[in-house]
Amino acid sequence: MLKVVFCGTPDIAVPTLMTLNANPNVEIVQVVSQPDRPSGRGNKLKSPEVIECAKKLELPFFQCTNLNKEADFLTSLEALKPDIFIVFAFAQFLGKRVLSLPKLGCFNIHTSLLPRHRGAAPIHYGIWCGDKIGGVSIQRMVKEMDAGDICVASSLDIHVDETTPSLYERLKILAPDCTEQLISDILGNTLTFTKQDSAQITFAPTIKKEEGYLNPSFHSALEAERMVRAFQPWPGVQILFNDKRCKLLEVAISHSTVPVGQLKVVSDELLLGCRDGTLKLLQFQLEGKKPTQASSWINGTQGSLPTVSIISGATS
């Protein structure tokens, strides 16, 4: 029986926790997650999805903002003599004491094929960078972020129309399979490790709101199209129409030519000229309005198109 401490927070980690709990060779001795947070219109406290799952499965759980500072709790964990920690979207760094606590080490599930896209936003960056292949990696954790040796990896194709939510759901399904492979390899004494190739390292830091500000003079049409798919649902991609914010919800590349920064209707298509190429706007949402299809919006403009400008602070 393998004694496991599971550390995770959002819903992407829930299927993995459920898979571990269903494994007859695994005993989950503790689930660790973030504290409850205010949520919704009433700002009522809401537990992380992993904690909600732990409650339903009747698993012991602990919530904290910094596991490294919970000395008494770590002492209680040491008494349980766990074999491994499995960490998935935990949103906390683990210090030296925690990393050395389990007998076989701490293992992190990461939603990219390491060493590509180390960091907090690998799914976003996979789409933003135009990757054709993504996947899940499991690495034995070290103090440097996402730098440990890899023991399990599984790939999937990233579709040409992939969005962050759609890829998120696919990786959520893939992660439990990788975790089952990890458990099987540990129990079978067949676990092997591969060092990460330092020449292939790229980083995926947390996405900032201002990165969703589209500047047609700076971004190409291809970059803008990828941004729209990558930055769903947050931060979204925005531009100004007549000084009102407009969030681009669905776009495509057009073969027409439109001057940079100009908005034109060509053959009943709403087109925006970018630094390199032209963007076709399919669906967007004007500030204070509901999402609208470009075709319906064109019919209502009666030939009058707004002036396009960039949001203050956008890359220029």
C-alpha positions as CSV (number, residue, x, y, z in Angstrom):
1,M,0.0,0.0,0.0
2,L,1.4,3.4,-1.1
3,K,0.7,6.2,1.4
4,V,0.0,9.4,-0.6
5,V,-0.4,13.1,0.4
6,F,-2.3,14.9,-2.3
7,C,-1.8,18.7,-2.8
8,G,-4.1,20.5,-5.2
9,T,-6.7,23.2,-5.5
10,P,-8.9,23.7,-8.6
11,D,-11.2,21.4,-10.5
12,I,-8.5,20.2,-12.9
13,A,-7.0,18.2,-10.0
14,V,-10.3,16.6,-8.9
15,P,-10.3,13.6,-11.4
16,T,-6.8,12.8,-10.4
17,L,-7.7,12.8,-6.7
18,M,-10.7,10.5,-7.5
19,T,-8.5,8.1,-9.5
20,L,-6.0,7.9,-6.7
21,N,-8.7,7.3,-4.1
22,A,-10.2,4.4,-6.3
23,N,-6.8,2.7,-6.6
24,P,-6.7,-0.3,-4.2
25,N,-2.9,0.1,-3.8
26,V,-3.1,3.7,-2.6
27,E,-4.0,5.2,0.7
28,I,-4.6,8.9,0.7
29,V,-3.4,9.9,4.2
30,Q,-4.0,13.7,3.7
31,V,-5.4,16.2,1.2
32,V,-3.9,19.7,1.3
33,S,-5.3,22.7,-0.4
34,Q,-5.8,26.5,-0.3
35,P,-8.1,28.2,2.2
36,D,-11.8,28.9,1.5
37,R,-12.3,32.1,-0.5
38,P,-15.2,34.5,-1.0
39,S,-17.1,33.7,-4.1
40,G,-20.2,34.8,-6.0
41,R,-22.4,37.9,-5.6
42,G,-22.8,37.4,-1.9
43,N,-19.1,36.8,-1.3
44,K,-19.8,33.7,0.6
45,L,-16.9,31.5,1.5
46,K,-16.3,28.7,-0.9
47,S,-13.9,25.7,-0.6
48,P,-11.6,24.8,-3.4
49,E,-12.9,22.1,-5.6
50,V,-10.3,19.6,-4.3
51,I,-11.5,20.2,-0.8
52,E,-15.1,19.7,-1.8
53,C,-14.1,16.4,-3.4
54,A,-12.1,15.4,-0.3
55,K,-15.2,16.0,1.8
56,K,-17.4,13.8,-0.4
57,L,-14.8,11.0,-0.4
58,E,-14.5,11.4,3.4
59,L,-10.7,12.0,3.2
60,P,-8.7,13.9,5.8
61,F,-7.9,17.4,4.6
62,F,-5.9,20.5,5.6
63,Q,-6.1,24.1,4.2
64,C,-3.4,26.7,4.5
65,T,-1.9,29.6,2.6
66,N,1.7,28.4,3.0
67,L,2.4,24.8,3.8
68,N,6.0,25.5,4.6
69,K,5.0,27.5,7.7
70,E,2.7,24.9,9.2
71,A,5.2,23.4,11.5
72,D,2.8,21.4,13.7
73,F,0.9,20.0,10.7
74,L,4.2,19.0,9.0
75,T,5.2,17.2,12.2
76,S,1.9,15.3,12.1
77,L,2.5,14.4,8.4
78,E,5.9,13.0,9.3
79,A,4.3,10.8,11.8
80,L,2.1,9.3,9.1
81,K,5.3,8.3,7.1
82,P,3.9,9.1,3.6
83,D,5.7,7.5,0.7
84,I,5.0,10.3,-1.8
85,F,3.4,13.7,-2.3
86,I,1.5,14.2,-5.5
87,V,1.1,17.9,-6.3
88,F,-1.2,19.2,-9.0
89,A,-2.2,22.9,-9.5
90,F,-1.5,23.5,-5.8
91,A,-0.3,27.1,-6.3
92,Q,2.2,27.0,-3.5
93,F,6.0,26.4,-3.6
94,L,7.3,23.6,-1.4
95,G,10.3,24.3,0.7
96,K,13.2,22.0,1.7
97,R,11.5,20.4,4.7
98,V,8.3,19.5,2.7
99,L,10.3,18.2,-0.3
100,S,12.3,15.9,1.9
101,L,9.3,14.7,4.0
102,P,8.0,11.7,1.9
103,K,10.1,8.6,1.6
104,L,10.1,8.6,-2.2
105,G,9.8,12.3,-2.8
106,C,7.3,14.8,-4.1
107,F,5.9,14.5,-7.7
108,N,4.4,17.4,-9.6
109,I,1.8,17.0,-12.4
110,H,2.4,19.7,-15.0
111,T,0.1,20.4,-18.0
112,S,2.8,20.7,-20.7
113,L,5.6,18.6,-22.0
114,L,8.5,19.8,-19.9
115,P,10.9,21.6,-20.2
116,R,8.6,23.6,-22.5
117,H,6.3,26.1,-20.7
118,R,7.6,25.9,-17.1
119,G,5.4,28.0,-14.9
120,A,1.9,28.9,-13.9
121,A,0.2,29.1,-17.3
122,P,1.4,26.3,-19.5
123,I,-2.0,25.7,-21.1
124,H,-2.4,29.4,-22.2
125,Y,1.1,29.5,-23.5
126,G,0.7,26.3,-25.5
127,I,-2.1,27.9,-27.5
128,W,-0.5,31.4,-27.6
129,C,2.7,30.1,-29.0
130,G,1.0,28.0,-31.6
131,D,2.2,24.6,-30.3
132,K,0.9,21.6,-32.2
133,I,1.5,19.2,-29.4
134,G,0.9,19.5,-25.7
135,G,0.5,17.0,-22.9
136,V,1.1,16.1,-19.2
137,S,4.5,15.7,-17.5
138,I,5.2,14.3,-14.0
139,Q,8.5,15.4,-12.5
140,R,10.1,14.7,-9.2
141,M,10.2,18.1,-7.5
142,V,13.3,20.1,-6.7
143,K,13.6,23.6,-5.3
144,E,13.8,25.1,-8.8
145,M,10.3,25.5,-10.3
146,D,9.3,22.7,-12.7
147,A,13.0,21.7,-13.1
148,G,12.9,18.1,-11.7
149,D,13.7,14.9,-13.6
150,I,10.7,13.6,-15.6
151,C,9.3,10.2,-14.9
152,V,6.0,10.1,-16.8
153,A,5.0,12.1,-19.9
154,S,2.0,11.7,-22.3
155,S,1.3,13.9,-25.3
156,L,-1.8,15.0,-27.2
157,D,-2.4,17.1,-30.3
158,I,-3.4,20.7,-29.9
159,H,-6.2,21.4,-32.4
160,V,-6.0,24.4,-34.7
161,D,-9.2,25.8,-33.1
162,E,-8.2,24.9,-29.5
163,T,-9.1,27.3,-26.7
164,T,-7.7,27.3,-23.2
165,P,-11.0,25.9,-21.8
166,S,-11.1,23.0,-24.3
167,L,-7.4,22.1,-23.8
168,Y,-7.9,22.4,-20.0
169,E,-10.7,19.8,-20.1
170,R,-8.7,17.4,-22.3
171,L,-5.6,17.6,-20.0
172,K,-7.8,17.2,-17.0
173,I,-8.8,13.8,-18.4
174,L,-5.2,12.9,-19.4
175,A,-3.7,13.7,-16.0
176,P,-5.3,10.7,-14.1
177,D,-3.9,8.3,-16.7
178,C,-0.4,9.6,-16.1
179,T,-0.9,9.4,-12.4
180,E,-1.9,5.8,-12.6
181,Q,1.2,5.1,-14.6
182,L,3.3,6.8,-11.9
183,I,1.7,4.6,-9.2
184,S,2.2,1.5,-11.3
185,D,5.8,2.2,-12.0
186,I,6.5,2.9,-8.3
187,L,4.9,-0.3,-7.1
188,G,6.5,-2.3,-9.9
189,N,9.9,-0.8,-9.1
190,T,10.2,0.3,-12.8
191,L,10.2,4.1,-12.3
192,T,12.8,5.8,-14.4
193,F,13.9,9.4,-14.7
194,T,15.0,11.6,-17.6
195,K,16.8,14.9,-17.0
196,Q,15.2,18.0,-18.7
197,D,17.1,19.3,-21.7
198,S,18.2,22.8,-20.7
199,A,18.4,23.9,-24.3
200,Q,14.6,23.4,-24.7
201,I,13.4,25.4,-21.7
202,T,10.7,27.9,-22.2
203,F,8.6,29.7,-19.5
204,A,4.9,30.3,-19.0
205,P,4.5,32.9,-16.2
206,T,1.1,34.0,-14.9
207,I,-0.9,35.9,-17.5
208,K,-1.4,39.5,-16.8
209,K,-4.6,41.5,-17.7
210,E,-2.7,43.9,-19.9
211,E,-1.4,41.1,-22.1
212,G,-5.0,40.9,-23.4
213,Y,-4.8,44.4,-24.9
214,L,-4.7,44.1,-28.6
215,N,-2.6,46.6,-30.6
216,P,-3.0,46.1,-34.3
217,S,0.1,48.0,-35.0
218,F,2.2,45.6,-32.9
219,H,0.4,42.3,-33.1
220,S,0.1,40.3,-36.3
221,A,-3.2,38.7,-37.3
222,L,-1.9,35.3,-36.4
223,E,-0.8,36.5,-33.0
224,A,-4.1,38.1,-32.4
225,E,-6.0,35.0,-33.4
226,R,-4.0,32.9,-31.0
227,M,-4.4,35.4,-28.2
228,V,-8.2,35.3,-28.6
229,R,-8.2,31.5,-28.2
230,A,-5.5,31.4,-25.4
231,F,-7.0,34.2,-23.2
232,Q,-10.4,32.6,-22.8
233,P,-12.1,33.2,-20.4
234,W,-9.6,35.5,-18.8
235,P,-8.2,38.1,-19.4
236,G,-9.8,38.1,-22.8
237,V,-8.6,40.2,-25.7
238,Q,-9.8,43.8,-25.8
239,I,-9.6,46.8,-28.1
240,L,-11.4,50.1,-28.2
241,F,-14.3,50.9,-30.6
242,N,-15.1,54.6,-30.3
243,D,-13.4,54.7,-27.0
244,K,-15.6,51.8,-25.6
245,R,-14.0,48.5,-24.7
246,C,-14.7,45.7,-27.1
247,K,-13.9,42.1,-26.1
248,L,-13.1,39.9,-29.1
249,L,-14.7,36.5,-28.5
250,E,-14.2,34.7,-31.9
251,V,-11.9,35.6,-34.8
252,A,-10.3,34.1,-37.8
253,I,-7.5,34.9,-40.3
254,S,-8.6,36.7,-43.5
255,H,-6.8,36.7,-46.8
256,S,-8.1,40.2,-47.5
257,T,-5.9,43.3,-47.1
258,V,-7.0,46.1,-44.8
259,P,-4.7,49.0,-43.6
260,V,-3.2,48.5,-40.2
261,G,-5.6,49.6,-37.4
262,Q,-8.6,50.2,-39.7
263,L,-11.9,48.4,-39.5
264,K,-13.7,47.7,-42.7
265,V,-16.6,45.6,-44.1
266,V,-15.5,43.6,-47.1
267,S,-17.9,41.1,-48.7
268,D,-20.1,41.2,-45.6
269,E,-17.1,40.4,-43.4
270,L,-15.9,42.7,-40.5
271,L,-12.1,43.0,-40.9
272,L,-9.4,44.5,-38.8
273,G,-6.0,45.3,-40.3
274,C,-3.0,44.2,-38.2
275,R,0.7,44.6,-38.4
276,D,1.0,41.5,-40.6
277,G,-2.3,40.3,-42.1
278,T,-5.9,40.9,-41.5
279,L,-8.2,39.6,-38.7
280,K,-11.9,38.7,-39.4
281,L,-14.1,39.4,-36.4
282,L,-16.8,36.8,-36.0
283,Q,-18.1,37.5,-32.5
284,F,-17.4,40.2,-30.0
285,Q,-18.9,42.0,-27.0
286,L,-19.1,45.8,-26.7
287,E,-18.8,47.3,-23.2
288,G,-22.2,47.1,-21.5
289,K,-23.7,44.9,-24.2
290,K,-24.3,41.2,-24.8
291,P,-22.1,39.2,-27.1
292,T,-23.0,39.7,-30.7
293,Q,-22.3,38.1,-34.1
294,A,-20.4,40.3,-36.4
295,S,-22.8,39.6,-39.2
296,S,-25.8,40.9,-37.1
297,W,-23.8,43.9,-36.0
298,I,-22.9,44.8,-39.6
299,N,-26.5,44.9,-40.6
300,G,-27.3,47.3,-37.8
301,T,-24.5,49.8,-38.5
302,Q,-25.9,51.0,-41.7
303,G,-22.4,51.5,-43.1
304,S,-21.1,53.5,-40.1
305,L,-18.0,51.8,-38.6
306,P,-16.4,52.8,-35.3
307,T,-12.8,54.2,-34.9
308,V,-10.5,51.5,-33.6
309,S,-7.9,52.5,-31.0
310,I,-5.7,50.6,-28.5
311,I,-6.3,50.5,-24.7
312,S,-3.9,52.7,-22.7
313,G,-1.0,50.5,-21.6
314,A,-1.2,48.1,-24.6
315,T,2.1,47.1,-26.1
316,S,3.2,49.5,-28.8
